[in-house]
Amino acid sequence: MTSGWTRWLFEQYEFPFEVVYPPALDAGDLKSKFDVLVLTDGAIRRGGSGGGGERITEDKTGPQLRKFVESGGSIVTIGSSTSVAEWFAFP
């Protein structure tokens, strides 16, 4: 539901965007494709490990997100997705 509202807002205000799924994030090289990643409520589950496939995970997706941020990319998180900060040991 949250991703639907976020998408609607982007469309209403004519922001260019692309919906990206976990396998594309896991593939890496994110900075060459994106400036900002928006992780909506529910994209990151507390604990963040395990799962796989169509789920963002700490062990597979986490390193790619860290590389993205370290290379100058920005991540905007909404709701429960703010827990991604724990993966990076941010205060």
C-alpha positions, 0 to 999 in steps of 0.5 A: 500500500505504501509503495502505491501511495509513493508511486502516485505522488511521484506520478502526480508531481511528475518525478521520474522514477523506476520501480526496482525489485530486490533482484535488481538491488542485489545485482549491484552497480546501483550508483550508475543507475540511480541517484536516490533509492526510496524504500517504502514502509515494509521494504525492510523487515526488522532483523533483515536477514533470511528470506531471499528471492523477492525480499531485501535482505541484510546479507545480500542486499545490504552490501549493495546498499552500503556501496551505493551510499558510500559512492554518494547515493542517497537512500530515503526510508519510510516507516519500518524501512528506517531499520536499514540504518541498523545494517550500516551501524548508523547512530 
